[in-house]
């Protein structure tokens, strides 16, 4: 999973795919008959990119209600952590 700055979401998604594509090939060879695919979980630090994330994880989760709930929880977690980091930066705890 990655949570880049909003303008870097697409680039980070491509980086994740590139990083793990070789592992996918290797796993396909070792696990004949199993479906293996890179599903990059990339959410922008301000919560953007959810439509693309939902499209990517839809292959794992068939139920739309569950898909909505899981993606919403992921987005809330990213926003919560971004807020925490920002608070630390503004208070001088992080530079």
C-alpha angles and dihedrals in degrees: 000000000000133000106193129169109287096255091054098053097104094045092049090049090054090046091054092050092048091047095054104031093091090051088053092054091050093048091049089055093048097041105045111194095022122113112236124182137156110245108186112209102206122161121171117244089251094048100266128141097051096134092058092044091051090050090051097048094040086088089063099041119046097181111086092205091055091043091054093047095047095046091047091052090049091051092048091051092051092048092047092052093045089053091049093050092046091051090052092049093049093047091051096247091117128036 
